[in-house]
Structures are given as C-alpha cells and as structure tokens.
Amino acid sequence: MMNKIKLIGLLVIFLGFNSCVEQIEFELEKTERERLIVSGTLTDLPETQVVFLSETTSQARKPLLSDEEKGYFTLDDKPRPVQGAQVVLISSNGSFWPYREAKPGRYELAGFNGASGDSEFYLQISVGGRVYRSIAQRIPEVIGSDDLSFTFERTRQDDNPDAAQVVIRSEVTLPEQVGDYYLRWAVDEAYYWDLTFFPNPFNRPPPDCIVFGFPDPERITLINGDLLNRPGGKSTQIVAKRLVDQSFLSRHYFNVRQLSISKDAHEYWRRVGELVNNTGSVFDTPPAPIKGNLFNVNDPDEVVLGYFEVAKSKVSRIYTTFADVPFFLEKVCVYDPNRRRDQYEPTCLSCNVFPDSQMFFPEWWFDE
C-alpha cells in the first residue's frame, strides 16, 4: 500500500457576494505529480461568477522561496494557487465568456446574466500547455425557498461542556414537483466589527468594518428530491452552527444560499460529506480523491480534483443583534485611557487585520 501523508486538500467554494474561500480539509495521497484542483459555481443570479484554481503537492514539488533576501525556503503540503491560466465559460450555442484573474488562483466573470434557455455550459481551462474541460450542464429549472430562524444554545465544545452557540435553521418549502431535483445549502456570514474609538480633536470615529467568513464550513446540507414524495411540502434543516464570540456584539448576518444542482453534483457533495465526516474506523471509506466532473482533453487518465457546478440559486438572509444574545459578551475594543495603543488587540485597531473585510457596507446590508 502506498504510504500516505496528511495533505490538506482544500475544496474552495465561492459563496456569493464576497471574496471569501471556504475550506474543507481531508487527507489525500502524495502523488508523483501535482494535481489540478478546480472549484467554482455558475449561478443564474446577476453576480460575479468565480472559479478557483490550485494544485496539490507532489513528491517532486520544489520548495517556495519565502525570504528572498535571506534565502529562506519552505516546503509544505498545502495546495498552491494556479496563476496565468486561461479560463473560459462556453455554452452549447457557441457563446463564450472569458474569466479574468483577479487574484492568484482566483478567476472572475462579470456580466453573465444566466438567462440562456436550454443552453448547456462547460468550463475550459488552459494552463501549462494542457487543456481541461468540465462536463456540460444545464441550469436546473426548479428550486425551493427558505424561511430562516435562529436559536442561541449551549453545547459541548472540546473540554468546554457549556459553550455558547447559535444554530441557523431553515424551514424549506420544497419544489412543486415529485422528484428529479437536488438541493444543496451553503452559508456565509458578514458582521459589523467595532474598532476602538480613540479620542481625537475632530471627534472622528473609526471607519466602518465589515468582516466576512464562513460559520460552519464543513457542514454539507443536501436534499435528494428522488427520495421524497411531497411536492411543495416542508422540511426543516439545520444549515449552520456557529460558536458565539465578540462578532455578535453588533449586527451579524447569515447569508443562506440554496442551490438547485444536478444529480451528479449532488452525488459528488454526498461523497465529500462522507469523507469529511470519516471517523477513522476500519469500516470507513479510506481517504482518496473524489471523482469530479473535469478532465484533461488530451489525457483522460489524469486525475483532476474538484467540481464545477451549474446551479439555480436563491439567497435568504437573517441577522442577529447584541440584544438577541442571551450570554455575556465582553466588549474587547472599548477605549480605556489607562491603556497604551499598543496594548490593544490588532483587530481593535485596523479592519485590514481580518483576512477578508471591507470598510463599506454591502449594498443589501440595510434591506432586511
């Protein structure tokens, strides 16, 4: 049996309006050559469409130069972004839309309206003299709806038997048909972060700070309509759980995206869920690459990781405020005249400290 090392395989999932990347970790074998990882979702919503490209480690991968001046090198097993690729969305009627590389490994498409009737879509990627394609898919026609709610609860977290958490639930209204639909949920979060207000001659407050993230990245919520016979019926689903911390001192949004996907995409996510929840017993499925829907045009035997899904989508939002939280929360960024500036946490001083943040409100912030 081939020796295995712990390689962090990251399924990078784009979830709507922001630039976050959701990460799901699982073990893979360290192969002789790098493997391409593709992750992206094309929806019918008027939004920027995103594809992430990265590659796994390999037995022969060269180290990274981490400090050019001192000549330090690092060698790690994390996927690295693929840069300089040509990424194009192509439809069965001959239309095409090129993506642009916005950041290393992140490719964006603006201006796609999603209204293309019976057209099927596939992704084409050209990189390093190789050409990859996804299997052509059509945007599904039906989707359900979500009625969101939240509760604050106590739960055991590691050695803490009394941790505070919020649970986001949806009462799902199923599509008005029997079977032949497949649903997936993805949840991201956005919250207002209060920076420290230091006294100043102009009484000028610190800038607004909106932080983005994922509350429960390894939760995979699915519905297989073929197993139900309830057109228009109701189904209650937990779509996210999140430990309560100082991010709940102000307005905290949970953006719930329902995706109507293909049967093959549903099966892919079902298998990912099994792998993520693998408990390590001898009866579990061993860690291994999960077959996606991408292939090398000239080398069908090459293993390509990840999935490019085409989905009908609907977004619902719910938010909490400080008044909703039944637990004590310490205000960590409050100004104290007896504290020097360098004694405050970096997150109290600058919004840019957060991995994904911005200093203006999303356009939907005050719509709810």
Secondary structure by P-SEA (a helix, b strand, c coil): cccccccccccccccccccbbbbbbbbbccccbbbbbbbbbbcccccbbbbbbbccccccccccccccccbbbbbbccbbbbcbbbbbbbcccbbbbbbccccccbbbbcccccccccbbbbbbbbcccbbbbcccccccccccccbbbbbbbcccccccccccbbbbbbbcccccccccbbbbbbbbbbbbbbcccccccccccccbbbbbbbccccbbbbbcccccccccbbbbbbccccccccccccbbbbbbbbbbccaaaaaaaaaaaaaaacccccccccccccccccccccccccccccbbbbbbbbbbbbbcccccccbbbbbccccccccccccccccccccccccccccccccccccc
